[in-house]
Amino acid sequence: MNILLKSALIVNAPNKDLHLKRRDIFIKDGVIDKIASKIKTTSSTKIVDLKNLHVSLGWFDSSVCFGEPGV
């Protein structure tokens, strides 16, 4: 499946070139394939175009519980 994230704000380390820039991000088969100002796609690509969309590294659920069954 191909996905295009439209105009996402990239939150990265401040010394990186894309930090706090708005870019389109094309994901092909689960892997980022291209990052650019504007990306054109085919009709089979799922487009995600949301207001205030942010992309960054390292998100995780700190509330997850790996305790014994029944806990």
N, C-alpha and C positions, 0 to 999 in steps of 0.2 A: 504494500500500500504506500502511496506517495501522499505526503502532507505538505502544505505550504502555510507557514505562519506569516501573516501579513503585518508589517510594520511593528514588529516586536521590539521593545526596549531591551537591549542586552546589558545585563548587569554582570560585570566581570572585574577582575583586578584592575585598580585604577591605572596601572602602567601599561595596560593592553590597548591596542588600537581601536577595538570595538566598544570599549567601556562607555555606557550611557549613550549609545548611538541607536537609532531606530533603523532596523533592517528587515528585509524579508528573509526567511529561513526555509530552505527546501530540504525536506527529509525524505530520503529514498530508502525503502526497505528497512526502516528503523535507524538509519544512520544519516547524520547531517551531510548533505551532498554539496550545498551551495549557500553562501550568505552574500547578499547584495542589496543595493538600494531598491531595485525593482526586479522581480523575477516573473517571467511569463510561464504559464503551465498549460497542460492539456486539460480537457474536460474531465478526465478520469481522476484528477488530483483533488483530494479533499482540501478545502481552503478554510483556515481558521483565521477569522478577522474579528477580533474583539477589542473593544475600547480598553486601554490601559493594560495591554498584554505585556508581561515581562518574562524574560528568559534568563536563567542563571545556572550556575553549577551547584551541586551538593545539597539539594533538598532531600530531607528525610523526615519520617514521622517519629518524633521523640516520645510519643505516647504509646508506642507499640510495646506489647508485653510478650516476652518469650518464656514465661513461667511454665510450670508443670501443667498438664491438662487439668481442667477444672478450676484453675486459679483465676 
